[in-house]
């Protein structure tokens, strides 16, 4: 029986890792989540991984906890929306996860964002064998990258996926790996209220704008409406937004009910 590399993924953050694996492996099979109803018309919407598979003629299946993949050599998961049940793991051995931190640091759902919020100077990715707990399995590979003081989450996501691509052939999926140290730290799932920078200090507001430019964006109240802030500049491009410690100069924003635009253009529109 022909054995295949299986890839488990479901959102846009999965795509760079799927691209690397598809480029390096002769044949893969992708497992993703089923389309969901979305919007006012409740139309079925497919996720980015399914769209990628259709565009690149990659075989894909929808995930089921009851599935047994008898032709799977190994499975590799990246930004997958499902947690594998113990029964699934018992029925399908050798499934690995790509976690975007240097485990055991920053376990959980938001390691990139948390690294920025914590003002960390380095992070990385970890490939580990999935077990029944969250991000606790045996580590088979790690690679670190720097975090610059002005990095946005998008910069770090890109740097991590590039590093994975550069080092993919060095990852030994047959390795027994090593147990994780006990001194772990965890991340939390952020909610919309975490993106609010209205009551923050200027420094914290800037940090949150950088941290949440993918997951969020951050937002504040301006002209009695919600203003989403995607990025900021250190140059005085406008009158800015006043904070106790100084002025925040947004760069790209999305005003309530409008499309993304430059902040000075937004100001001209409300005058």
N, C-alpha and C positions, 0 to 999 in steps of 0.2 A: 504493500500500500504506500502510495506517495504521501510524504509528510510535508506539512506546510507551516510556515510562520503565520500565526494569527495576530492581528492587531485589534485592540479594543479601544475605541475612542468615540467621542460624540460631539465635541464643540470645536470652534476655530483654533483653539490652542492645541488640539490634537494634530492638526494638519502638518506642521513642520516635521513632527516625529514620524508620522505616517509617510511623508514624502521621503525622508531619509531611508526608512526601512524598505519602502517600495523600490528605491533606487539601488539599494545594495543587495536585495534578495531576488532570486529568480522568480519566485511566485509567492504571493501572500493571499490570505483571506482576511477580510475585515469584518468585525462584529461591531454593530452600532445600535443605537436606540431607534425605536419606531417613530414615524412622523407623529406630530402632535397637532391638535387643533389650536389655532391662534388667530387673534384679531377679531374684529367685529363680525366678520362673516364666518368665523370658526372654520376656516379652510385648513386642510392638512398641510403642515409645513415640515419639510425634511431638514435634517440638520446638516451642517457644513461637511461632515465626514461622508455622509451618503452622497452629497453633491459631488465631492471630490472623487469618490469611487466611480460614479456614473461618468464623469468627465474623463477619467483615466482608464476606463475599462477594467476596473478591479472588482473581483468577486466580493460580495458582501452579504451578510446575514443579519437578521435582527436578533437582539440578545434575549435569551431566556435562561432563568436560573436552573431549569431542568435539562438544559442542553448538555450533551456529551459529545465532544469533538474528538472522535477516534483518530482522525487524520492530522491532529495538531502535534507539531514537533515541540514548539514552545509558543506561549502567548505573551504579548507585550502590551501593556496598558498605558495610555497617556491621556490625562484629562477625560476620563470616562465617567459618565454620570451615574453609574451603578456601582454598588458595593457587592462584591462576590460573596454569596452565602457559603457557609461551611460545606454544605452538600455539593455545591458547584465546584469548590476547590478540591474536594475529595474525589470528584469524578473527572476532573481535568487538572492534571498535575503540571508543574513547570510554567506557572504564570508569573510574570514579572511586571513591576510597575516602575515608571519613570517619575520620580518625585522631585520637584524643583526646589530642593534645599539639600544641605549636607546633613542628612540624618545622622543622629537622632534629633538634631536641631530643627525646629519649626515643622513638626509633624502637623497634619491636618490640612484644611481646605484652602488656605491662603498664604502660602510661604513667601511668595514674591512680594506681595503687598506688605506683609509683616516685616520682611527684611528691610524695606525702605522706612517704614514707620519706626522701626527699632534703631535706625541709623547704622545698620551693619555696613561694614566695609567690604565684606566678601559673602558670597553665597555659592551655589553650584547645583548640580543635579546628582541624584542617587538612583541607581538601578538596584532594586531589591526583589527578592522572591516573596510574593504575597502570601501571608498567612491569615489566620482568622481575626487578628487584631488590626488596628489602623496604623499603617506605616511602621510596622515593627519587625518586618521580616529580615532575613539574612541578606546583608549587603554584598553584591557581587562587583559593583563598580561605583566610583565617585570621581567627579571632576569639579574643581572649583573655578570661579570667575570673580573678577573684581566688581564692586559696586561703586560708581563715582558719586560725588556729592550732589550732582545735578541730574542723576539718572531718573527717568520715569519708568514705571513698570513695563511699558512697551519696550524700552531699551533692554531691560534685563531679560524679558521673555525672548527677544531676538538673540541676544548673546548666548543664552542657555541652549536654544535650539541649534544655533551654529556650532556650539561646542559639542553637542550630541552628534551632529553630523560629522564633525572632524574626528571624533573618537569612537564612532560606532564599531569599527572593525576591531577595536581593542577590547570590547566587552565580551567576556567569556561566560556565555549563558550555561555552560556545563560546570562552572565553578560551584563548589559547595558554599562559597561565600563565608562571611564572618558575622557573628552575632553583633547586634548593635549595643553600644555602651548604654548604661542606665541613665546617665545624666541628660534627659531629654527636655525639650521645650515644645509647646503646642501652640497652634494658631486657631483662631475662631472663624466662624462664618460671619461675614459682615452683613449688616442690614442697611437699608437706605438711609437711616438716620445717622449712620457712621460717616456718610459722605458729606454731611452738612458742616460747613466751615464758618458759619455765621458767628459763632461764639468762641472761636479758637483764637489763639495768638497768631500773629503774622507768620512766624516760623512754622507753627503746626499746620496752618492753612496751606502753606507752600508744600510741606511734606505730604499732606493728604492729597493735594492735587497731583503730585507726582506718583503717589502710591496707587491712586484709584483711576488713573486715566484709561485703563482697560476695563476694570470692573465697574466703575462708577458711570459718569464722572462725579467729582465733587461739585457742590452747589452752594449758593448763598442767596439771600434775598436782596434784590436790587430794583429800585423803582417800584417797590411793592409787588414784585413778581419773582418767580424762581429763575435764577440765572445759573446754568451749568457752566463750569469752568474746566476746559480740557487741558489748558497749559497757561503758563505765565512767562513774563519776560522780566529781566532785571533793568531794562531800559524804560524810561518814562515815556511810554507811547501814548499817554492820555492822562486825564486827571486821576485815573485809577480808582481803587476802592480803599477807603481809609480804615486802618486798624490802629490800635493804641500805639503799636511799636513803629508804625510807618505806613507805607502805601503798597498795596498789592496791585501790580499791573497785569491784568489778564491778557492773554494773547488770543487764543481761540475760545469762543464761548458759544453756547446754544441758548438763546433767550426762550422763555416760555412761549410755546406755540409757533416758534420759528425754526429755521434751519441754522446749522453751524456757520459762524462767521467770525471775522476779526473783531476784537473788542472795540476799537475805535469806530468801526462801521456801525456797530450796535449803538454806540453813544450818539452818533450823528442821526440815527434813525429815531431816537426818542426825544430829540431836541426840537 
